[in-house]
Amino acid sequence: MDKPFSQACENNRGPIFNALRPLIADKTSVLEIGSGTGQHAVWFAHQLPHLVWQTSDLPQNHPGIQLWLEEQPSPNLRPPIALDMLVDAWPETSYDVIYSANTAHIMPWQGVVNMLSQVGLHLLSGGLFCLYGPMAYAGEIAPQSNILFDQHLRQQAAHMGIRDFHDINRLALNAGLVLLDDHPMPANNRLLIWEKA
Ligand SMILES: C[S@@+](CC[C@H](N)C(=O)[O-])C[C@H]1O[C@@H](n2cnc3c(N)ncnc32)[C@H](O)[C@@H]1O
């Protein structure tokens, strides 16, 4: 098979990395939810040799992630584990960072609910949950390009769509997470950072 490629990943990895780097300088273990192609994992892990980066996704994406890991290996990069937010099968491990990009609007809402409750259980105290992607605020999606993106998602599948920050933050609070930051990012995305109390 051909190595999967995401142009969006190439575009957003720099800005995400620059925002994340100071926050995770003293962290040692990252679980990535929904690694997709694996492009973020190989690029971030290579530049963060002080921590172990665990990739994960639905099993159908594992061969593609493996191809990226084989082509650009790092000693701190772990092959993907099967992690489906709709299935309760998390490893019996805790991490000090859990990172996920562009997943909350793709998985069903129940997946987002499960993700936040499991993140609360699998983050070490003082650990960070970092969620990147487009967000609505108080029911409003902006700008027009995000409204069109949301419509496109909902036409593709009824369970997809841009989520509301306040709904996710409520789940986070219930999971024992406190919002540390909400960074505006290029292309009308956000990088949300919560800390486990
Ligand atoms: C748009 S891609 C984003 C991939 C990558 N994080 C990125 O930023 O390019 C959405 C990802 O969410 C994953 N995903 C969808 N449903 C999921 C679920 N129920 N549990 C875990 N991951 C899921 C998909 O397999 C896919 O890798």
The ligand as a MOL file (V3000), in Angstrom:
LIG
                    3D

  0  0  0     0  0            999 V3000
M  V30 BEGIN CTAB
M  V30 COUNTS 27 29 0 0 0
M  V30 BEGIN ATOM
M  V30 1 C -9.4450 13.6460 10.5200 0
M  V30 2 S -8.5910 12.2910 11.1540 0 CHG=1
M  V30 3 C -7.3260 13.0790 12.1030 0
M  V30 4 C -6.0820 12.2630 12.1490 0
M  V30 5 C -4.8660 12.9520 12.7600 0
M  V30 6 N -4.9980 13.0870 14.1880 0
M  V30 7 C -4.6210 14.2790 12.1220 0
M  V30 8 O -4.6820 15.3080 12.7880 0
M  V30 9 O -4.3700 14.2900 10.9040 0 CHG=-1
M  V30 10 C -9.6890 11.6300 12.3750 0
M  V30 11 C -9.1470 10.4500 13.1220 0
M  V30 12 O -10.0950 10.0550 14.1270 0
M  V30 13 C -10.0860 8.6520 14.2020 0
M  V30 14 N -11.3200 8.1620 14.8010 0
M  V30 15 C -12.5590 8.1520 14.2740 0
M  V30 16 N -13.4300 7.5550 15.1010 0
M  V30 17 C -12.7210 7.1750 16.1920 0
M  V30 18 C -13.0480 6.4840 17.3810 0
M  V30 19 N -14.2830 6.0460 17.6140 0
M  V30 20 N -12.0750 6.2530 18.2750 0
M  V30 21 C -10.8040 6.6770 18.0400 0
M  V30 22 N -10.4350 7.3340 16.9210 0
M  V30 23 C -11.3760 7.5630 16.0050 0
M  V30 24 C -9.9560 8.2450 12.7400 0
M  V30 25 O -9.5870 6.9040 12.5940 0
M  V30 26 C -8.9170 9.2290 12.2520 0
M  V30 27 O -7.6150 8.7820 12.4440 0
M  V30 END ATOM
M  V30 BEGIN BOND
M  V30 1 1 1 2
M  V30 2 1 2 3
M  V30 3 1 2 10
M  V30 4 1 3 4
M  V30 5 1 4 5
M  V30 6 1 5 6
M  V30 7 1 5 7
M  V30 8 2 7 8
M  V30 9 1 7 9
M  V30 10 1 10 11
M  V30 11 1 11 12
M  V30 12 1 11 26
M  V30 13 1 12 13
M  V30 14 1 13 14
M  V30 15 1 13 24
M  V30 16 1 14 15
M  V30 17 1 14 23
M  V30 18 2 15 16
M  V30 19 1 16 17
M  V30 20 1 17 18
M  V30 21 2 17 23
M  V30 22 1 18 19
M  V30 23 2 18 20
M  V30 24 1 20 21
M  V30 25 2 21 22
M  V30 26 1 22 23
M  V30 27 1 24 25
M  V30 28 1 24 26
M  V30 29 1 26 27
M  V30 END BOND
M  V30 END CTAB
M  END
